[in-house]
Amino acid sequence: MDISSGKIYFANQRGLTETATVRRYSTFNFDQYHNEHKEAFGDLFICNDEYLAGGKMAFFLSKADSYQIFIPVTGEIDIVQGNKEFTVKTGQIQVLNLGKGEVLEISNSNPVDTVNYIQLGLKTDLFLLKASEMLFNFELENKQNQLFDLISSPKLPFRLTAGLLAGHKEVIYQLKNKQNKFYTFIIDGTFEVEGQLLHTRDGLALWDLNHVELKALSDHASIITLEMSPLF
């Protein structure tokens, strides 16, 4: 759904891929899913909501030089990139630099429980990258009713923040530059963002704004935001 200086991506309109191994909801065009209204938003070309079954492994093929960001919502995942292995659990974020054609192995070592993670992918010029992998730790419960940085580094062309808000709590996100692009994804609960009503796993892309007003409409509502710019 298009709005003035923005676009809403409803959770129930995402692409669905389901096998015995994985259930994947794709906000943007991904793999076999294609919709003319779900093209990439700037450099953000992947926003996948993945559910990986217990004891199973999935593979990810990078279609572009990119940053791949993995955010476990429940449980933990093991990621193999070449000869390196990374374990990422709830409360952590793993950022990996991938060249076009690289493959990741993503597995769930828990034999019973399904894990849920969000994967964000941003296109970039691989030759300008200064760090190959980065692990970030955070605790939502200790920083309630505010937006706080998950990832903010001068080495990276994006800023990722999160918030855990009580009902009717309002916060304002100040963009570094009006030319930057802003994307938000609702992890859980109901929000009003720039006057738009968003529910669990809805996404919203915005541009040409100096700041963004966010208001939680339910208790214990969680959200992530992404500001993108080549000028960071």
N, CA and C of each residue as an Amber inpcrd file, in Angstrom:
protein
   696
   0.8480000  -1.1970000   0.0000000   0.0000000   0.0000000   0.0000000
   0.8790000   1.2420000   0.0000000   0.6850000   2.1190000  -0.9910000
   1.4690000   3.3450000  -1.0930000   0.7960000   4.4860000  -0.3380000
   1.6110000   5.2890000   0.3540000   1.1440000   6.4950000   1.0140000
   2.0540000   7.6360000   0.5890000   1.7220000   8.8550000   0.9760000
   2.5680000   9.9940000   0.6470000   3.9310000   9.8250000   1.3070000
   4.9910000   9.7950000   0.5070000   6.3730000   9.6390000   0.9920000
   6.5590000   8.3570000   1.7970000   5.8220000   7.3050000   1.4030000
   5.9900000   6.0590000   2.1260000   5.2530000   4.9040000   1.4750000
   5.5320000   3.7030000   1.9930000   4.8790000   2.5020000   1.4900000
   4.7590000   1.4880000   2.6280000   3.5480000   0.9240000   2.7790000
   3.3020000  -0.0720000   3.8210000   3.4120000  -1.4680000   3.2130000
   4.0620000  -2.3580000   3.9500000   4.1670000  -3.7620000   3.5550000
   3.4520000  -4.6010000   4.6160000   2.2260000  -4.9980000   4.3170000
   1.4340000  -5.7290000   5.2990000   1.9440000  -7.1640000   5.4480000
   1.9100000  -7.6620000   6.6840000   2.4060000  -9.0040000   6.9740000
   1.6520000 -10.0670000   6.1920000   0.3390000  -9.8730000   6.0260000
  -0.4630000 -10.9030000   5.3610000  -0.3590000 -10.8480000   3.8360000
   0.4710000  -9.9320000   3.3260000   0.6760000  -9.8460000   1.8810000
   2.1040000 -10.2120000   1.4890000   2.8520000 -10.8040000   2.4180000
   4.2240000 -11.2080000   2.1290000   4.2570000 -12.5190000   1.3440000
   5.3760000 -12.7510000   0.6800000   5.5570000 -14.0180000  -0.0100000
   5.8410000 -15.1300000   0.9870000   5.2780000 -16.3150000   0.7680000
   5.4520000 -17.4430000   1.6830000   6.1180000 -18.6040000   0.9630000
   7.2060000 -19.0900000   1.5750000   7.8590000 -20.3170000   1.1310000
   7.8310000 -21.2850000   2.2990000   7.3200000 -22.4860000   2.0720000
   7.1880000 -23.4250000   3.1840000   7.5970000 -24.8180000   2.7480000
   8.5430000 -25.4040000   3.5090000   8.9780000 -26.7810000   3.3040000
   9.0240000 -27.4490000   4.6770000   9.4970000 -28.6920000   4.7150000
   9.6500000 -29.3810000   5.9930000  10.7700000 -28.7680000   6.8270000
  11.6190000 -27.9730000   6.1830000  12.7630000 -27.3660000   6.8670000
  12.4830000 -25.9470000   7.3250000  11.8960000 -25.1460000   6.4530000
  11.7800000 -23.7150000   6.7270000  10.4210000 -23.1770000   6.3230000
   9.9400000 -22.2020000   7.0710000   8.7900000 -21.3840000   6.6940000
   9.2870000 -19.9590000   6.6300000   9.2210000 -19.3560000   5.4530000
   9.8120000 -18.0340000   5.2270000   8.7630000 -17.0770000   4.6870000
   8.6600000 -15.9160000   5.3400000   7.8130000 -14.8250000   4.8700000
   8.7230000 -13.7150000   4.3560000   8.5740000 -13.3670000   3.0870000
   9.4550000 -12.3780000   2.4500000   8.7010000 -11.0940000   2.1630000
   9.1790000 -10.0010000   2.7470000   8.5740000  -8.6890000   2.5030000
   8.8570000  -8.2210000   1.0830000  10.0920000  -8.4570000   0.6170000
  10.4910000  -8.0570000  -0.7350000  10.6560000  -9.3120000  -1.6070000
  10.7720000  -9.0930000  -2.9040000  10.9840000 -10.2070000  -3.8180000
  12.2090000 -11.0040000  -3.3890000  12.0410000 -12.3370000  -3.3190000
  13.1300000 -13.1840000  -2.8580000  12.9660000 -14.5830000  -3.4320000
  14.0740000 -15.1140000  -3.9850000  14.0910000 -16.4730000  -4.5090000
  12.9650000 -16.6380000  -5.5400000  12.0300000 -17.5670000  -5.3030000
  10.9640000 -17.8140000  -6.2800000   9.7940000 -16.8400000  -6.1640000
   9.7860000 -16.0390000  -5.1010000   8.6830000 -15.1010000  -4.9060000
   8.9350000 -13.8090000  -5.6670000   7.9710000 -13.4130000  -6.4780000
   8.1020000 -12.1500000  -7.2090000   6.7480000 -11.4630000  -7.3080000
   6.7510000 -10.1710000  -6.9760000   5.5620000  -9.3360000  -7.0740000
   6.0280000  -7.9500000  -7.5070000   5.4000000  -7.4000000  -8.5150000
   5.8530000  -6.1130000  -9.0500000   5.7920000  -4.9860000  -8.0310000
   5.0170000  -5.1790000  -6.9620000   4.8960000  -4.1390000  -5.9400000
   5.8380000  -4.3630000  -4.7600000   6.6850000  -5.3730000  -4.8450000
   7.5650000  -5.7100000  -3.7250000   9.0410000  -5.6070000  -4.1000000
   9.3560000  -4.5910000  -4.8980000  10.7520000  -4.3500000  -5.2650000
  11.5340000  -3.8540000  -4.0520000  12.8450000  -3.9140000  -4.1530000
  13.7250000  -3.4670000  -3.0650000  13.4610000  -2.0080000  -2.7190000
  13.7000000  -1.6670000  -1.4600000  13.5790000  -0.2810000  -0.9990000
  14.9870000   0.2710000  -0.8360000  15.4320000   1.0190000  -1.8510000
  16.8110000   1.5030000  -1.8290000  17.7590000   0.3080000  -1.8230000
  18.7240000   0.3240000  -0.9100000  19.6800000  -0.7780000  -0.8040000
  19.1180000  -1.9720000  -0.0400000  17.9860000  -1.7970000   0.6250000
  17.3730000  -2.8940000   1.3750000  16.6060000  -3.7980000   0.4190000
  17.1410000  -5.0020000   0.1860000  16.4900000  -5.9000000  -0.7680000
  16.0280000  -7.2080000  -0.1300000  16.3500000  -7.4090000   1.1480000
  15.8560000  -8.5890000   1.8590000  15.3080000  -8.1730000   3.2100000
  14.0950000  -8.6150000   3.5170000  13.5380000  -8.5630000   4.8680000
  12.7270000  -9.8450000   5.0160000  13.4070000 -10.8800000   5.5080000
  12.7840000 -12.2010000   5.6300000  12.5270000 -12.5490000   7.0850000
  11.3810000 -13.0980000   7.3190000  10.9450000 -13.5710000   8.6290000
  10.9810000 -15.1030000   8.5480000  12.0170000 -15.7070000   9.1360000
  12.3020000 -17.1230000   8.9160000  12.0160000 -17.9690000  10.1500000
  11.4390000 -19.1360000   9.9080000  11.1970000 -20.1320000  10.9540000
  11.8950000 -21.4180000  10.5200000  12.9430000 -21.8070000  11.2620000
  13.7530000 -22.9660000  10.9050000  13.4590000 -24.1050000  11.8800000
  13.0350000 -25.2400000  11.3450000  12.6080000 -26.3710000  12.1730000
  13.7770000 -26.9540000  12.9720000  13.4390000 -27.6280000  14.0700000
  14.4450000 -28.2220000  14.9380000  15.3330000 -29.2130000  14.2050000
  16.6670000 -29.0860000  14.3930000  17.6240000 -30.0060000  13.8010000
  17.8150000 -29.8590000  12.3030000  17.2810000 -28.7900000  11.6970000
  17.3350000 -28.6310000  10.2420000  18.3670000 -27.5810000   9.8220000
  18.7190000 -27.6340000   8.5400000  19.6680000 -26.6850000   7.9540000
  19.0920000 -26.0870000   6.6870000  19.3090000 -24.7860000   6.5020000
  18.8960000 -24.0970000   5.2850000  20.1230000 -23.4480000   4.6520000
  19.9960000 -23.1080000   3.3740000  21.0940000 -22.4800000   2.6560000
  20.6400000 -21.1290000   2.1150000  21.5690000 -20.1670000   2.1570000
  21.2780000 -18.8410000   1.6180000  22.3330000 -18.5070000   0.5710000
  21.8880000 -18.1860000  -0.6460000  22.7660000 -17.7730000  -1.7310000
  22.6590000 -16.2680000  -1.9080000  23.7860000 -15.5760000  -1.7630000
  23.7820000 -14.1200000  -1.8960000  23.7210000 -13.7310000  -3.3690000
  22.7100000 -12.9490000  -3.7240000  22.5370000 -12.5230000  -5.1130000
  23.2630000 -11.2130000  -5.4190000  23.9060000 -10.6260000  -4.3870000
  24.5900000  -9.3550000  -4.5700000  25.6430000  -9.1800000  -3.4810000
  26.6470000  -8.3420000  -3.7580000  27.5550000  -7.9310000  -2.6940000
  26.7070000  -7.2310000  -1.6420000  26.7890000  -7.6700000  -0.3990000
  25.8070000  -7.1910000   0.5650000  26.2400000  -7.3800000   2.0060000
  25.5830000  -6.6270000   2.8760000  25.5740000  -6.9100000   4.3070000
  24.3640000  -7.7880000   4.5740000  24.5530000  -8.8810000   5.2980000
  23.4410000  -9.7140000   5.7350000  23.3730000  -9.6450000   7.2570000
  22.2120000  -9.2680000   7.7660000  22.0090000  -9.0190000   9.1940000
  21.0410000 -10.0690000   9.7270000  21.4680000 -10.7960000  10.7460000
  20.6530000 -11.8660000  11.3250000  20.2650000 -11.5010000  12.7560000
  18.9520000 -11.4950000  13.0310000  18.4190000 -11.1010000  14.3380000
  17.5210000 -12.2220000  14.8580000  18.0310000 -13.1110000  15.7190000
  17.1630000 -14.1490000  16.2850000  16.0730000 -13.5390000  17.1710000
  14.8420000 -13.9750000  16.9660000  13.7090000 -13.5480000  17.7960000
  13.4810000 -14.5650000  18.8990000  13.6060000 -15.8490000  18.5480000
  13.5370000 -16.9380000  19.5240000  14.6440000 -17.9320000  19.2210000
  15.2790000 -18.4720000  20.2650000  16.2940000 -19.4970000  20.0810000
  17.6070000 -18.9580000  19.5440000  18.3980000 -19.8380000  18.9170000
  19.6840000 -19.4640000  18.3440000  19.9200000 -20.2110000  17.0420000
  20.7590000 -19.6200000  16.2080000  21.1060000 -20.2310000  14.9250000
  22.6170000 -20.3150000  14.7990000  23.0680000 -21.3000000  14.0250000
  24.4810000 -21.4400000  13.6790000  24.6260000 -21.1130000  12.2020000
  25.5930000 -20.2460000  11.8880000  25.8170000 -19.8180000  10.5110000
  27.2390000 -20.1880000  10.1080000  27.3940000 -20.8430000   8.9710000
  28.7150000 -21.1700000   8.4440000  28.9340000 -20.3590000   7.1710000
  30.0260000 -19.5970000   7.1760000  30.4420000 -18.8280000   6.0040000
  31.8650000 -19.2560000   5.6720000  32.0230000 -20.0190000   4.5900000
  33.3460000 -20.5320000   4.2570000  33.8550000 -21.4560000   5.3540000
  35.0010000 -21.0730000   5.9510000  35.5590000 -21.8960000   7.0330000
  35.3030000 -21.2900000   8.4100000  34.3670000 -20.3440000   8.4800000
  34.0330000 -19.7060000   9.7530000  32.6220000 -20.0860000  10.1880000
  32.4570000 -20.2580000  11.4950000  31.1400000 -20.5870000  12.0320000
  30.7600000 -19.5790000  13.1050000  29.5140000 -19.1330000  13.0820000
  29.0140000 -18.1420000  14.0260000  27.7530000 -18.6770000  14.6940000
  27.6870000 -18.5410000  16.0000000  26.4750000 -18.8790000  16.7350000
  25.8290000 -17.5790000  17.2100000  24.5710000 -17.4030000  16.8810000
  23.8630000 -16.1560000  17.1900000  22.5890000 -16.5110000  17.9400000
  22.4040000 -15.9180000  19.1190000  21.2330000 -16.2300000  19.9300000
  20.4070000 -14.9720000  20.1840000  19.2390000 -15.1600000  20.7660000
  18.3770000 -14.0330000  21.1110000  19.1560000 -13.0400000  21.9670000
  19.0580000 -11.7580000  21.6220000  19.8530000 -10.7320000  22.3070000
  21.1550000 -10.4330000  21.5970000  21.3470000 -11.0300000  20.4200000
  22.5370000 -10.7760000  19.6120000  22.1310000 -10.5180000  18.1660000
  23.0070000  -9.8010000  17.4440000  22.8230000  -9.5630000  16.0190000
  24.1540000  -9.8570000  15.3270000  24.0840000 -10.6390000  14.2720000
  25.2940000 -10.9520000  13.4970000  25.2150000 -10.2540000  12.1470000
  26.2610000  -9.4990000  11.8130000  26.3670000  -8.8590000  10.5030000
  27.5050000  -9.5290000   9.7380000  27.2230000  -9.9850000   8.5370000
  28.2240000 -10.6290000   7.6940000  28.3170000  -9.8980000   6.3610000
  29.5270000  -9.8080000   5.8290000  29.7390000  -9.2770000   4.4910000
  29.7850000 -10.4400000   3.5160000  28.9550000 -10.3980000   2.5030000
  28.9180000 -11.4680000   1.5140000  29.1480000 -10.9220000   0.1200000
  29.9560000 -11.6210000  -0.6450000  30.0960000 -11.3110000  -2.0500000
  29.0300000 -12.0310000  -2.8500000  28.7300000 -11.5190000  -4.0170000
  27.7420000 -12.1500000  -4.8810000  28.1540000 -13.5870000  -5.1680000
  27.2330000 -14.5310000  -4.9710000  27.5170000 -15.9370000  -5.2170000
  27.9410000 -16.7180000  -3.9910000  28.2280000 -16.0330000  -2.8780000
  28.5920000 -16.7450000  -1.6580000  27.3700000 -17.4450000  -1.0600000
  27.6330000 -18.5590000  -0.3870000  26.5590000 -19.3500000   0.2100000
  26.7810000 -19.4670000   1.7140000  25.7010000 -19.3160000   2.4690000
  25.7170000 -19.5290000   3.9100000  24.9490000 -20.8030000   4.2420000
  25.4450000 -21.5230000   5.2410000  24.6870000 -22.6180000   5.8300000
  24.1170000 -22.1140000   7.1480000  22.8110000 -22.2120000   7.3140000
  22.1430000 -21.7360000   8.5300000  21.4280000 -22.9280000   9.1620000
  21.7730000 -23.2310000  10.4020000  21.2090000 -24.4310000  11.0150000
  20.6630000 -24.1540000  12.4080000  19.7620000 -25.0240000  12.8110000
  19.1450000 -24.9960000  14.1340000  19.5970000 -26.2510000  14.8670000
  20.4740000 -26.0850000  15.8610000  21.0390000 -27.2440000  16.5590000
  20.0670000 -27.8430000  17.5810000  19.0010000 -27.0940000  17.9170000
  17.9990000 -27.6400000  18.8360000  17.1940000 -28.7150000  18.0950000
  17.1720000 -29.9260000  18.5990000  16.5160000 -31.0090000  17.8520000
  14.9900000 -30.9280000  17.8200000  14.4110000 -30.1090000  18.6930000
  12.9520000 -30.0940000  18.8390000  12.3400000 -28.7430000  18.4480000
  12.8540000 -27.6570000  19.0340000  12.1960000 -26.3590000  18.9190000
  12.5370000 -25.6370000  17.6120000  11.5210000 -25.0480000  17.0080000
  11.7120000 -24.1730000  15.8540000  12.2870000 -22.8350000  16.3150000
  13.2200000 -22.2860000  15.5470000  13.7570000 -20.9670000  15.8520000
  13.1950000 -19.9570000  14.8480000  13.0720000 -18.7260000  15.2860000
  12.5810000 -17.6310000  14.4390000  13.6370000 -16.5360000  14.4110000
  13.9950000 -16.0950000  13.2090000  14.9440000 -14.9950000  13.0880000
  14.5560000 -14.0920000  11.9220000  14.9750000 -12.8370000  12.0430000
  14.7800000 -11.8580000  10.9720000  16.1000000 -11.7140000  10.2270000
  16.0320000 -11.7530000   8.9060000  17.2190000 -11.5160000   8.0810000
  16.9920000 -10.2800000   7.2280000  17.9070000  -9.3200000   7.3580000
  17.8900000  -8.1120000   6.5320000  19.1060000  -8.1420000   5.6090000
  18.9040000  -7.7700000   4.3560000  20.0070000  -7.7190000   3.4080000
  20.0900000  -6.3690000   2.7370000  21.3000000  -5.7750000   2.7520000
  21.5050000  -4.4640000   2.1400000  22.6380000  -4.5530000   1.1260000
  22.3590000  -4.1270000  -0.0930000  23.3870000  -4.1190000  -1.1240000
  24.4700000  -3.0920000  -0.7900000  25.7000000  -3.4290000  -1.1650000
  26.8030000  -2.5190000  -0.8960000  27.9300000  -2.7910000  -1.8800000
  28.9340000  -1.9350000  -1.8680000  30.1350000  -2.1430000  -2.6660000
  31.1180000  -2.9320000  -1.8150000  31.2740000  -4.1990000  -2.1000000
  32.0920000  -5.0760000  -1.2620000  33.5240000  -4.5720000  -1.1230000
  34.0200000  -3.9040000  -2.1450000  35.4120000  -3.4660000  -2.1220000
  35.6570000  -2.3250000  -1.1290000  34.5840000  -1.7000000  -0.6530000
  34.7300000  -0.6150000   0.3080000  34.5530000  -1.0790000   1.7490000
  34.2300000  -2.3530000   1.9350000  33.9780000  -2.8470000   3.2820000
  35.2620000  -2.8790000   4.0910000  35.1460000  -2.5360000   5.3730000
  36.3110000  -2.4900000   6.2440000  36.2950000  -3.5840000   7.3060000
  35.1540000  -4.2300000   7.4990000  35.0500000  -5.2790000   8.5180000
  34.3050000  -6.4600000   7.9140000  34.7730000  -7.6740000   8.2000000
  34.1840000  -8.8370000   7.5600000  33.0010000  -9.3960000   8.3360000
  33.0650000  -9.3500000   9.6630000  31.9260000  -9.8190000  10.4460000
  31.8630000  -9.0640000  11.7580000  30.6640000  -8.8430000  12.2450000
  30.4660000  -8.0640000  13.4600000  29.3380000  -8.6740000  14.2630000
  29.5500000  -8.8470000  15.5720000  28.5340000  -9.3750000  16.4680000
  28.1690000  -8.2900000  17.4720000  26.8730000  -8.0320000  17.6160000
  26.3850000  -6.9920000  18.5220000  25.4560000  -7.6300000  19.5540000
  25.5880000  -7.1830000  20.8010000  24.7440000  -7.6840000  21.8880000
  23.8060000  -6.5840000  22.3650000  22.6050000  -6.9640000  22.8080000
  21.6610000  -5.9710000  23.3160000  20.7080000  -6.6320000  24.2930000
  20.0340000  -5.8140000  25.1120000  19.0120000  -6.2820000  26.0450000
  17.8300000  -5.3290000  25.9890000  16.7540000  -5.7730000  25.3450000
  15.5560000  -4.9390000  25.2210000  14.9480000  -4.6030000  26.5810000
  14.9220000  -5.5770000  27.4820000  14.2180000  -5.4000000  28.7500000
  14.8110000  -4.2790000  29.6050000  16.0990000  -4.0180000  29.4300000
  16.7660000  -2.9970000  30.2470000  16.6320000  -1.5920000  29.6830000
  16.0180000  -1.4580000  28.5020000  15.9210000  -0.1410000  27.8670000
  14.5080000   0.0840000  27.3290000  13.5430000  -0.0860000  28.2090000
  12.1590000   0.0270000  27.7730000  11.7470000   1.4820000  27.5620000
  10.7480000   1.6530000  26.7000000  10.1240000   2.9550000  26.4200000
  11.0830000   3.9650000  25.8060000  11.9720000   3.4710000  24.9710000
  12.8850000   4.3320000  24.2250000  13.3830000   3.5740000  23.0050000
  13.8790000   4.3130000  22.0210000  14.5920000   3.7020000  20.9160000
  16.0720000   3.7560000  21.2450000  16.7720000   2.6610000  21.0340000
  18.2040000   2.6490000  21.3170000  18.9460000   1.9600000  20.1830000
  20.2160000   2.2960000  20.0350000  21.0170000   1.7560000  18.9470000
  21.3160000   0.2760000  19.1400000  21.0460000  -0.5030000  18.1040000
  21.5520000  -1.8630000  18.0250000  22.8820000  -1.8560000  17.2790000
  22.9050000  -1.1330000  16.1680000  24.1200000  -1.0010000  15.3630000
  24.2280000   0.4450000  14.9000000  25.3120000   1.0850000  15.2720000
  25.5810000   2.4460000  14.8070000  27.0950000   2.6110000  14.7420000
  27.6220000   2.5990000  13.5370000  29.0700000   2.6400000  13.3540000
  29.4100000   3.4810000  12.1370000  30.4580000   4.3130000  12.2150000
  30.8640000   5.0920000  11.0440000  31.3600000   4.2100000   9.9000000
  31.6370000   2.9290000  10.1910000  32.0920000   2.0150000   9.1480000
  30.9420000   1.4750000   8.3090000  29.7130000   1.6770000   8.7910000
  28.5660000   1.0620000   8.1400000  27.6070000   2.1140000   7.5890000
  26.9900000   1.8660000   6.4240000  26.0880000   2.8410000   5.8050000
  24.6520000   2.7240000   6.2950000  24.4730000   2.2410000   7.5230000
  23.1300000   2.1240000   8.0630000  23.1850000   2.2210000   9.5820000
  22.0410000   2.5260000  10.1740000  21.8780000   2.5500000  11.6220000
  20.6390000   1.7240000  11.9610000  20.8130000   0.7690000  12.8610000
  19.7110000  -0.1090000  13.2550000  19.3790000   0.1620000  14.7150000
  18.1050000   0.4470000  15.0010000  17.6720000   0.7010000  16.3720000
  16.5020000  -0.2100000  16.7140000  16.1800000  -0.2740000  18.0120000
  15.0590000  -1.0900000  18.4670000  14.3830000  -0.4050000  19.6350000
  13.1670000  -0.8310000  19.9220000  12.4440000  -0.3020000  21.0690000
  11.4580000  -1.3160000  21.6010000  11.2910000  -1.3220000  22.9160000
  10.2720000  -2.1230000  23.5950000   9.4280000  -1.1330000  24.3810000
   8.1930000  -0.9160000  23.9480000   7.3810000   0.1830000  24.4620000
   6.1000000  -0.3090000  25.1300000   5.7080000   0.4230000  26.1630000
   4.4160000   0.1930000  26.8030000   3.3280000   0.8700000  25.9670000
   2.0850000   0.4690000  26.1980000   0.9710000   1.0310000  25.4490000
   0.8770000   2.5350000  25.5830000   0.6890000   3.2210000  24.4480000
   0.5130000   4.6750000  24.3490000   1.8050000   5.4560000  24.6170000
   2.9330000   4.7650000  24.6890000   4.2130000   5.4460000  24.8070000
   4.6420000   5.9440000  23.4290000   5.0700000   7.2100000  23.3570000
   5.4850000   7.8110000  22.0920000   6.9780000   8.1010000  22.0990000
   7.6180000   7.8800000  20.9530000   9.0290000   8.2240000  20.7810000
   9.1900000   8.8650000  19.4070000  10.2480000   9.6250000  19.2670000
  10.5450000  10.2750000  17.9850000  11.9330000   9.8510000  17.5250000
  12.0130000   9.3840000  16.2870000  13.3080000   9.0310000  15.6960000
  13.7630000  10.2000000  14.8280000  14.9570000  10.7220000  15.1020000
  15.5150000  11.8430000  14.3490000  16.4940000  11.3150000  13.3140000
  16.1980000  11.5260000  12.0530000  17.1040000  11.0810000  10.9990000
  18.3370000  11.9720000  10.9380000  19.4600000  11.3770000  10.5610000
  20.6920000  12.1570000  10.4400000  20.6470000  13.1000000   9.2430000
  19.8840000  12.6990000   8.2240000  19.8070000  13.4840000   7.0020000
  18.4600000  13.2230000   6.3450000  17.8180000  14.2710000   5.8720000
  16.5040000  14.1270000   5.2440000  16.5750000  13.2690000   3.9840000
  17.7530000  13.1570000   3.3950000  17.9050000  12.3530000   2.1820000
  17.9890000  10.8610000   2.4860000  18.1600000  10.5060000   3.7680000
  18.2550000   9.0970000   4.1260000  16.9060000   8.4030000   4.0000000
  16.9430000   7.1010000   3.8060000  15.7290000   6.2890000   3.7440000
  15.5120000   5.6100000   5.0950000  14.2440000   5.4250000   5.4660000
  13.8810000   4.8700000   6.7770000  12.9410000   3.6880000   6.5750000
  13.2460000   2.6160000   7.2800000  12.3890000   1.4250000   7.2140000
  12.1710000   0.9120000   8.6300000  10.9350000   0.5460000   8.9310000
  10.6480000  -0.0190000  10.2480000   9.8780000  -1.3200000  10.0920000
  10.1160000  -2.2400000  11.0520000   9.4930000  -3.5530000  11.0200000
   8.9980000  -3.8720000  12.4200000   7.7290000  -4.2360000  12.5090000
   7.1270000  -4.5100000  13.8130000   7.4110000  -5.9630000  14.2020000
   8.1390000  -6.1450000  15.2910000   8.4150000  -7.4990000  15.7740000
   7.1770000  -8.0660000  16.4660000   6.5780000  -7.2590000  17.3420000
   5.4030000  -7.7510000  18.0710000   4.5630000  -6.5630000  18.5330000
   3.2460000  -6.7080000  18.4910000   2.3620000  -5.6540000  18.9880000
   1.8200000  -4.7650000  17.8820000   1.2570000  -3.6360000  18.3100000
   0.6240000  -2.6860000  17.3950000   1.2220000  -1.2980000  17.5960000
   1.5300000  -0.6320000  16.4840000   2.1220000   0.6990000  16.5220000
   1.3780000   1.6270000  15.5670000   1.5290000   2.9170000  15.8370000
   1.1620000   3.9470000  14.8770000   2.4480000   4.6740000  14.5190000
   2.8380000   4.6210000  13.2510000   4.0750000   5.2430000  12.7900000
   3.7290000   6.2650000  11.7180000   3.9990000   7.5250000  12.0180000
   3.6300000   8.6140000  11.1060000   2.1660000   8.5120000  10.6910000
   1.3220000   8.1800000  11.6660000  -0.1130000   8.1240000  11.4230000
  -0.6020000   6.8370000  10.7830000   0.3150000   5.9090000  10.4910000
  -0.0630000   4.6520000   9.8500000  -0.1520000   3.5330000  10.8940000
  -1.2390000   2.7840000  10.8690000  -1.4450000   1.6930000  11.8100000
  -0.7110000   0.4480000  11.3300000   0.1520000  -0.0890000  12.1940000
   0.9520000  -1.2550000  11.8480000   0.8050000  -2.3290000  12.9190000
   0.7210000  -3.5740000  12.4590000   0.5960000  -4.7140000  13.3630000
   1.8360000  -5.6050000  13.2710000   1.8550000  -6.6670000  14.0570000
   2.9850000  -7.5850000  14.1180000   3.4350000  -8.0300000  12.7240000
   4.7090000  -7.8190000  12.4540000   5.4220000  -8.2130000  11.2200000
   5.0260000  -7.3890000  10.0010000   4.3190000  -6.2800000  10.2010000
   4.1490000  -5.2970000   9.1260000   5.4410000  -4.5050000   8.9790000
   5.6740000  -3.9700000   7.7800000   6.8200000  -3.1050000   7.5250000
   6.3580000  -1.7770000   6.9450000   7.1770000  -0.7500000   7.0940000
   6.8500000   0.5750000   6.5570000   8.1220000   1.2520000   6.0710000
   8.1180000   1.6710000   4.8140000   9.2250000   2.4270000   4.2260000
   8.8340000   3.8960000   4.1460000   9.7480000   4.7820000   4.5380000
   9.4950000   6.2280000   4.5290000  10.6950000   6.9600000   3.9440000
  10.4180000   8.1280000   3.3490000  11.4960000   8.9530000   2.8080000
  11.0720000  10.4120000   2.8470000  12.0370000  11.3010000   2.6180000
  11.7980000  12.7590000   2.6310000  11.2440000  13.2370000   3.9700000
  11.8230000  12.7420000   5.0720000  11.4030000  13.1350000   6.4130000
  12.6130000  13.5060000   7.2660000  12.4080000  14.4660000   8.1660000
  13.4600000  14.8110000   9.1230000  13.3950000  13.9320000  10.3720000
  12.1800000  13.5590000  10.7270000  11.9920000  12.7080000  11.9020000
  10.7640000  11.8310000  11.6980000  10.6690000  10.8000000  12.5310000
   9.5630000   9.8470000  12.4410000   8.9330000   9.7010000  13.8200000
   7.6170000   9.8460000  13.8880000   6.8980000   9.7090000  15.1540000
   6.3420000   8.2940000  15.2650000   6.6520000   7.6370000  16.3880000
   6.2030000   6.2650000  16.6340000   5.4520000   6.2130000  17.9500000
   4.3300000   5.4980000  17.9520000   3.5280000   5.3550000  19.1680000
   3.0660000   3.9050000  19.3070000   3.3590000   3.3000000  20.4510000
   2.8810000   1.9380000  20.7200000   1.4070000   1.9880000  21.1050000
   0.6290000   1.0930000  20.5420000  -0.7990000   1.0130000  20.8590000
  -1.1280000  -0.2310000  21.6760000  -0.1180000  -1.0240000  21.9910000
  -0.2960000  -2.2030000  22.8370000   0.8910000  -2.2990000  23.7940000
   0.7090000  -3.0110000  24.8720000   1.7840000  -3.1760000  25.8450000
   2.8290000  -4.1550000  25.3350000   4.0630000  -3.9210000  25.7870000
   5.1770000  -4.8050000  25.4600000   5.3440000  -4.9300000  23.9430000
   5.1780000  -3.8160000  23.2390000   5.2870000  -3.8030000  21.7840000
   6.7450000  -3.5650000  21.3790000   7.2380000  -4.3650000  20.4420000
   8.6450000  -4.2570000  20.0460000   8.7700000  -3.9450000  18.5610000
   9.8050000  -3.1650000  18.2360000   9.9690000  -2.6340000  16.8920000
  11.4510000  -2.4890000  16.5870000  11.8240000  -2.6250000  15.3100000
  13.1650000  -2.2720000  14.8770000  13.0540000  -1.2300000  13.7700000
  14.0570000  -0.3550000  13.6740000  14.0780000   0.6620000  12.6280000
  15.4480000   0.6400000  11.9570000  15.4410000   0.9770000  10.6780000
  16.6710000   0.9780000   9.8840000  16.7510000   2.2790000   9.0990000
  17.8360000   3.0310000   9.3180000  18.0920000   4.2440000   8.5480000
  19.2720000   3.9660000   7.6180000  19.0870000   4.2550000   6.3320000
  20.0950000   3.8910000   5.3390000  20.6080000   5.1140000   4.5930000
  21.9270000   5.1730000   4.4550000  22.5350000   6.2530000   3.7090000
  23.9690000   5.8900000   3.3620000  24.4230000   6.2400000   2.1380000
  25.8320000   6.0250000   1.7980000  26.7480000   7.0380000   2.4810000
  26.1390000   8.0110000   3.2050000  26.9130000   9.0970000   3.7950000
  27.2280000   8.8830000   5.2570000  26.8140000   7.7620000   5.8560000
  27.0860000   7.5090000   7.2750000  28.5850000   7.4820000   7.5270000
